[in-house]
Amino acid sequence: MQQFDTDERQTLILDTVDKFMARHMPPEEARRRDEGHVPPYDLLPLMGEAGFFGLPIPEAYGGTALDWYTVSLVQERLAYHAYAVGSIFNRVVGFGAMSLLRYGSDAQKADLLPRIVEGRCLIALALTESQAGSDAGAIRTRAVRTDGGWVIDGSKTWISDADGADYLLIAARTDPGSEGPKGISMLLVPRGQDGIAMTPIPKVGNNCMPSWEIALDGVFVPDSALMGEEGRGFGHLMSTLHYSRASMAATVTGCAQAAVDLAISHARERQQFGRPIGKFQVIRHRIADMQMRVDATRLVVRNLAWLISQDRDTRRLASQAKVQATESLQFVTEHGMQILASAGYAAESAMQRYWRDARLYSFGEGSNEIQRDIIAKELGL
């Protein structure tokens, strides 16, 4: 695996990640979980004990308050070993923890952040609806004021971790006369609340990240469930997107490097016409192109992480990193499958899992078409 300079503390943290993953998620375990559709929820307390979830969280809540650059290093390294673990780390930290830090109430922070640090709280974002994906402003789920709280009615789809989460963070329209992104609020709802029904969605890949359809029928939550300001939920979501996009870019980079390394190993071992296939120019050049894509992406991801640590405006660069990383992963897994051929197409191969999983990321977490539109807008077009 390609190494970049890290300071002494970062090196120790990454060494801890390597040892943790070797013990709890070796390649055979990653394959077993993928085949059995087993999410890594059981690892969350262990990851908390190892100190992973506390990295960006202030010491007042039990964290270590390290910079986002260090978080990005950990995201990439976890995903290098197993994308499923890097991905759930992102959902706990890049979404859950950073959302609470950005717009959670003091009471919500005091209650939930220490539990997140310990790996004992998972929050699932319930945003997408059948007619509200890239156009999040088209949300139809409604929350109506009642005595002491809100009553939520509507539906959500493609909600990751819904059945395994402790809370659903539901985007609902609280102003009945509003349209578009205005009048949307974020409500923190216990998963087991009355009126919530869930149906699993079968998928092509990402078997360790279950997705669900959710029906909300008269779900009551108290006033204290409101996260952030009433009617400003869309803006709150936008304020944390750079964390989630940077998180995806980092983990995708780790997965892409794993795919390249697997292709290199195969090219060294596979013999045809009396020599390793890595000695044929077509294979050598293809792998060289794959590694160049990953290295270029890593530089973009690391630069973004540094800028986030400096609290700089990263709207455009977060979109760029997301596009470059996800499309680089698709490039390397497509070519990796061609290099491994039938060996890669076998169910026991990690390459086919990388290839299947990769197809989601160019439209998950905001489609790459939308990202390009954001980039163009930020360029003044």
Buried (B, 14 or more C-beta within 10 A) or exposed (E): EEEEEBEEEBEEBBEBBBEBBEEBBEBEBBBEBBEEBBBBBEBBEBBBEBBBBBBBBBEEBBBBEBBBBBBBBBBBBBBBBBBBBBBBBBBBBBBBBBBBBBBBBEEBBEBBBBBBBBBBBBBBBBBBBEEBBEEBBBBEBBBEEEEEBBBBBBBBBBBBBBBBBBBBBBBBBBBEEBEEBBBBBBBBBBBEBEBBEBEEEEBEBBBBBBBBBBBBEEBBBEEEBBBBEBBBBBBBBEBBBBBBBBBBBBBBBBBBBBBBBBBBEBBEEBEEEEEBBBBBEEBEEBBEEBBEBBBEBBEBBBBBBBBBBEEEEBBBBBBBBBBBBBBBBBBBBBBBBEBBEEBBEEEEBBBBBBBBBBBBBBBBBBBBEBBEBBBEEBEEE
